[in-house]
């Protein structure tokens, strides 16, 4: 039979009422809290019984204190004298329990109690939540800015959708947390003037739902990464979530715990812990980036459909991905020395396939070999069709070059392409290019030839490319 139990407890930082109710329920089940961690709370087995709990705040305490201060120890002695036994603490939050059926409250003045909670909140917890809220707002603003400028790229990327969801969830949680505290404190001050303590009300259900949404998003992201053919993306995702995040947390937590054990002052501990957080984050990120780039340059991340070759002292990667349409299909000739690359990004909204057939640098006829590029965007949600079309056309109609050198899309006959609409890229200085945008019922095709295609080649290209949708 286990004598220890660890649970993941989620409460609003000021929710004294909810915490006390939860701890009393656990005691009735035979578990008494003995350690409060950042995420996990540790309980020890006891005889099931009804206990009274009191959660209070000691504003002068800190999570970096090596041991309770003399003033805090005096507070503990006072509580013990009235039957309240210290159970656990986390920074300023102190948890006591009492075996009496109707114990005397630790704090009998509601105004003093509310003031202690507010002073503790202003010192650490509330600023931390406000910083997180500002960070989330900034990053969510950047997400929507990119969504506006590149909706196709964002909506087809599970990584972008996952991070965007995380920032949106964080905004909701922090806004509710901070806003609810401000409203509670305002009403609690008025209630204290009447000699009453206003019970707190947390948002545990909202927090659990929010974390469930993030958890499902993380699972969806990992599934999409691990089932993709992009080995580099797999490695980066595994290193970030398997090494970087737990590495930073464990090392920083270890530094803080070690300094507390060595009885280092709270001020030095706080400074060293923050410095180590920055140092560890920088070193791990730098190490991961260097390792990925080095591994890619040396072919370590090459998949089964890749090979590396050396040309003029540099290492390059050649892919052998299967493409629905190739130069050989269109020209009826065979070349040795092509790299065929297929990159796929897919979400519940869009699927985007980028195909490139380019000659290798070490090919015998490198300069004479034609190149073929095309991108297929499959729209899974019909409501997004117009948004995607407008975004693709906007990419073609640039406004950053000076007048006389701009690119623009020219409507052309769509019948030869079997499309609903068709466009050709043109330049004000050089005229039309062999680059086309084709709009079908639920997909878009951007294709670029190194030559002017014939009607027969156009018909074959349409047949081959549209097969990807079946």
Secondary structure, 3 states (H helix, E strand, C coil): CCCEEEEECCCCCCCHHHHHHHHHHHHHCCEEEEEECCCEEEEEECCCCCCEEEEEECCCCCCCCCCCCHHHHHHHHHHHHCCCEEEEEECCEEEEEECCCCCCCCCCCHHHHHHHHHHHHHHHHHHHHHHHHHHHHHHHHHHHHHHHHCHHHHHCCHHHHHHHHHHHHHHHHHHHHHHHHHHHHHHHHHHHHCCCCCCCCCCHHHHHHHHHHHHHHHHHHHHHHHCCCCHHHHHHHHHHHHHHHHHHHHHHHHHHHHHHHCCCCHHHHHHHHHHHHHHHHHHHHHHHHHHHHHHHHCCCCCCCCEEEEEECCEEEEEEECCCCCCHHHHHCCCCCCEEEEEEEEECCCEEEEEEEEEECCCCCCCCCCCCEEEEEEEECCHHHHHHHHHHHHHHHCCCCCCCCCCEEEEEECCHHHCCCEEEEEEECCCEEEEEEEEECCCEEEEEEECCCCCHHHHHHHHHHHHHHHC
